[in-house]
Amino acid sequence: MNAPGIDARLLELLQQASNLQLFQLNSVIERMLADPRRIVQVRKELHMG
């Protein structure tokens, strides 16, 4: 799996992670992305057009 712009070392580590570890990481990422402060910051940086 090669994803452009993603560090190959990170992908390698994720491939070695257990399903539980991936689930926990996913939960943390979802909570971080749902943080209203992050959403406001993204909207400020988003340029339509």
C-alpha positions in Angstrom: 0.0 0.0 0.0 1.6 3.3 -1.1 -0.3 6.4 -0.3 1.1 9.6 -1.8 2.4 12.0 0.8 2.4 9.5 3.6 5.7 8.5 5.3 6.6 5.0 4.3 7.8 4.3 7.8 4.4 5.2 9.2 2.7 2.9 6.8 5.0 0.1 7.8 4.3 0.6 11.5 0.6 0.7 10.9 0.7 -2.6 8.9 2.4 -4.2 11.9 -0.2 -2.9 14.4 -2.9 -5.2 15.8 -6.5 -4.7 15.0 -7.1 -3.4 18.5 -4.3 -0.8 18.1 -5.7 0.3 14.8 -9.2 0.6 16.3 -7.9 2.7 19.2 -5.9 4.9 16.9 -9.0 5.4 14.7 -11.0 6.4 17.7 -8.4 9.0 18.8 -8.2 10.4 15.3 -12.0 10.7 15.0 -12.2 12.5 18.3 -9.4 14.9 17.3 -11.0 15.6 13.9 -14.4 16.3 15.6 -12.8 18.9 17.9 -14.6 22.2 17.2 -11.4 24.2 17.4 -9.9 22.0 14.6 -13.0 22.4 12.5 -12.9 26.2 12.8 -9.2 26.2 11.9 -9.9 24.1 8.8 -12.7 26.4 7.7 -10.3 29.4 8.1 -7.7 27.8 5.9 -10.2 26.4 3.3 -10.3 28.5 0.1 -13.3 28.0 -2.1 -12.9 28.6 -5.8 
